[in-house]
């Protein structure tokens, strides 16, 4: 799975996910630190990556983009994960 880790999560998470067999990259690795949430979504969609973020406001922004969203529970936080833009047949 191709993942884009938002800057509000530690860069080490990208490394751990890569070690687990995922193609994970942190926004800092793309020199995108400081980018807006919308820019992060655009980066993820452009490269077919799922965005992993601890931002709680991603849900509303994702709804406006047509991207699929999932909000799995965690014991310590809610994670916003934006999947690829939905195709007309999905």
C-alpha positions in Angstrom: 0.0 0.0 0.0 1.3 3.5 -0.9 1.0 5.8 2.1 1.7 9.5 2.6 2.3 10.4 6.2 1.2 13.9 7.3 3.6 16.2 9.1 1.6 15.9 12.4 2.9 12.4 12.7 6.5 11.4 13.3 8.7 10.7 10.2 9.7 7.5 11.9 6.2 6.2 11.3 7.0 6.2 7.5 10.1 4.1 8.2 8.2 1.6 10.4 5.5 1.2 7.7 8.1 0.8 5.0 9.8 -1.9 7.1 6.3 -3.6 7.4 6.2 -3.8 3.6 4.3 -0.6 2.7 5.6 2.2 0.3 5.4 4.9 2.9 6.8 8.4 2.6 6.6 11.4 5.0 5.6 14.9 3.7 9.1 16.1 4.9 10.7 13.6 2.5 8.8 15.3 -0.3 9.8 18.8 1.0 6.1 19.5 1.6 6.3 20.4 5.3 4.1 23.4 6.0 1.8 22.6 3.1 -2.0 23.1 3.5 -4.2 20.1 4.1 -5.6 20.6 0.6 -2.1 20.5 -0.9 -1.4 17.3 1.1 -4.5 15.7 -0.3 -3.5 16.8 -3.8 0.0 15.2 -3.3 -1.6 12.0 -2.1 -4.1 11.8 -5.0 -1.4 12.7 -7.6 0.8 9.8 -6.5 -2.0 7.3 -5.7 -1.1 7.4 -2.0 -3.4 6.9 1.0 -3.0 9.9 3.4 -2.4 9.1 7.0 -3.0 12.0 9.4 -4.0 12.8 12.9 -5.8 16.0 11.8 -9.4 15.8 12.9 -10.6 18.3 10.2 -9.6 16.1 7.2 -13.1 14.6 7.1 -14.8 17.8 6.0 -12.0 18.6 3.5 -12.1 15.1 2.1 -15.8 15.3 1.6 -15.4 18.3 -0.7 -12.8 16.5 -2.9 -14.7 13.4 -3.7 -12.0 11.2 -2.1 -13.1 8.2 -0.1 -12.5 8.5 3.6 -12.2 6.1 6.5 -11.9 7.0 10.2 -10.8 3.9 12.0 -10.8 4.1 15.8 -7.6 4.0 17.9 -7.4 3.9 21.7 -5.5 7.1 21.8 -6.7 9.1 18.7 -8.9 9.3 15.6 -6.9 8.9 12.4 -8.0 10.4 9.2 -7.1 8.2 6.2 -7.9 9.5 2.8 -8.1 6.8 0.1 -7.8 7.3 -3.6 -10.4 9.4 -5.4 -13.4 7.2 -6.1 -13.9 6.1 -9.6 -17.3 6.3 -11.3 -17.6 2.5 -11.1 -16.8 2.1 -7.4 
